[in-house]
Amino acid sequence: MSTIAAESAMSTFEIIKEIKITAPPEIVFESILAQLGPDCEMPGGEPFPMRLEAWPGGRWYRDLGNQTGHNWGHVQVIKPPTLLEICGPLFMSYAAVSHLQYRLTTDGKDTRLKFVHTALGLITPDHRDGVGEGWGYWLTKIREIAERRA
């Protein structure tokens, strides 16, 4: 038996955000790993603990216990303390792929974090429309973690 579904349109988006953080790159990089891992939280402060295996090919996933969870992606590039790239479906449980890039550069005594999220697929409007706000929140959390540690 076969089923024919209505044709869906492919869509893309790219989000670019840049923030300045008053902390050295080493601390900012560790703060990125913390926010993408055990210290992760969603807008509104809801804990959202993730696991990030910080090596090439390492998984980034939400572990819900009892061998359940959600694969968000895999580490494509990791060059501490200047670059982290992750590719995978992220929060989209459908035909989509994303690429995240966290690039750190020094700016005097501060660190500049440039974040880019590029995605392609059958992206739903609610994901496309809300993702910029969500990443803004996560970047603010990274700054808070880093500046607290500095």
C-alpha positions as CSV (number, residue, x, y, z in Angstrom):
1,M,0.0,0.0,0.0
2,S,1.3,3.4,-0.9
3,T,0.3,6.9,0.2
4,I,0.7,10.1,-1.7
5,A,1.1,13.2,0.5
6,A,0.5,16.7,-0.5
7,E,3.7,18.4,-1.8
8,S,5.4,20.5,0.8
9,A,7.7,23.4,0.0
10,M,11.3,23.4,1.1
11,S,12.4,26.4,3.0
12,T,15.6,27.8,4.4
13,F,16.7,30.4,7.0
14,E,19.8,31.9,8.3
15,I,20.2,33.6,11.7
16,I,23.3,35.6,12.5
17,K,23.9,37.0,15.9
18,E,26.9,38.6,17.4
19,I,27.5,39.5,21.1
20,K,30.4,40.9,23.1
21,I,31.3,39.0,26.3
22,T,33.5,40.4,29.1
23,A,35.5,37.2,29.6
24,P,38.5,35.5,27.8
25,P,37.8,33.1,24.9
26,E,38.7,30.0,27.0
27,I,36.0,30.8,29.5
28,V,33.4,31.8,26.8
29,F,34.1,28.5,25.0
30,E,33.6,26.5,28.2
31,S,30.4,28.5,28.8
32,I,29.1,27.5,25.3
33,L,29.7,23.9,26.2
34,A,27.9,24.3,29.5
35,Q,24.8,26.0,27.9
36,L,24.7,23.3,25.2
37,G,25.0,20.7,27.9
38,P,24.1,20.4,31.6
39,D,23.4,24.1,32.2
40,C,21.0,24.4,29.2
41,E,17.7,26.2,29.8
42,M,14.9,27.4,27.7
43,P,13.4,30.9,27.6
44,G,11.6,31.5,30.8
45,G,14.3,29.6,32.8
46,E,13.0,26.1,32.3
47,P,15.8,23.6,32.8
48,F,16.5,21.7,29.5
49,P,19.6,19.6,30.2
50,M,21.4,18.4,27.2
51,R,24.5,16.3,26.6
52,L,27.3,17.4,24.4
53,E,30.2,15.1,23.6
54,A,32.8,17.7,22.8
55,W,34.9,15.9,20.2
56,P,34.6,15.5,16.4
57,G,31.6,13.3,15.7
58,G,30.4,13.7,19.2
59,R,26.6,13.6,19.8
60,W,24.5,16.5,21.0
61,Y,21.3,15.2,22.4
62,R,18.6,15.5,25.0
63,D,18.7,12.5,27.4
64,L,15.2,11.9,28.8
65,G,16.4,8.7,30.7
66,N,15.4,5.1,30.2
67,Q,17.1,5.1,26.8
68,T,14.8,7.8,25.4
69,G,15.6,11.3,24.1
70,H,16.1,13.4,21.0
71,N,19.2,13.6,18.8
72,W,19.9,17.3,18.0
73,G,23.1,16.9,16.1
74,H,26.8,16.0,15.9
75,V,30.0,18.0,16.4
76,Q,31.3,18.7,12.9
77,V,34.3,21.0,14.0
78,I,35.7,21.7,17.4
79,K,38.8,23.9,17.9
80,P,38.8,25.2,21.4
81,P,38.7,28.0,22.2
82,T,37.7,29.6,18.9
83,L,35.3,27.4,17.0
84,L,32.4,24.9,17.5
85,E,30.2,23.7,14.6
86,I,27.3,21.3,15.0
87,C,25.2,19.8,12.2
88,G,21.9,17.9,12.5
89,P,18.1,18.3,12.8
90,L,18.3,20.1,16.1
91,F,14.8,20.6,17.5
92,M,13.1,19.7,14.2
93,S,11.7,16.2,14.2
94,Y,11.1,16.1,10.5
95,A,13.0,16.3,7.2
96,A,15.4,19.2,8.0
97,V,19.1,19.8,8.6
98,S,20.9,22.6,10.4
99,H,24.4,23.9,10.7
100,L,25.4,25.9,13.8
101,Q,28.6,27.8,14.1
102,Y,30.0,29.5,17.3
103,R,33.1,31.5,16.3
104,L,35.1,33.4,19.0
105,T,37.5,36.2,18.4
106,T,39.3,38.5,20.9
107,D,38.2,42.1,21.1
108,G,40.7,43.8,23.5
109,K,39.9,42.2,26.9
110,D,36.6,40.9,25.7
111,T,35.5,38.1,23.4
112,R,33.2,38.5,20.4
113,L,30.9,35.6,19.8
114,K,29.5,35.3,16.3
115,F,26.7,32.7,16.0
116,V,25.2,31.5,12.7
117,H,22.4,29.0,12.3
118,T,21.6,27.9,8.8
119,A,18.8,25.4,8.1
120,L,17.2,23.7,5.1
121,G,14.1,21.5,4.9
122,L,10.4,21.2,5.4
123,I,10.6,23.8,8.2
124,T,7.4,24.7,9.9
125,P,6.5,28.4,10.3
126,D,6.5,28.2,14.1
127,H,10.0,26.9,14.1
128,R,11.2,29.4,11.5
129,D,9.5,32.3,13.2
130,G,10.5,31.6,16.8
131,V,14.1,30.3,16.4
132,G,15.8,33.8,16.4
133,E,14.3,34.6,19.8
134,G,15.3,31.3,21.2
135,W,18.9,31.6,20.1
136,G,19.0,35.2,21.5
137,Y,18.0,33.8,24.9
138,W,20.7,31.0,24.7
139,L,23.4,33.5,23.7
140,T,22.4,35.7,26.7
141,K,22.7,32.7,28.9
142,I,26.2,32.0,27.5
143,R,27.2,35.5,28.3
144,E,25.8,35.3,31.9
145,I,27.6,32.0,32.5
146,A,30.9,33.3,31.1
147,E,30.9,36.6,32.9
148,R,30.0,34.9,36.2
149,R,33.0,32.6,35.7
150,A,35.4,35.3,34.7
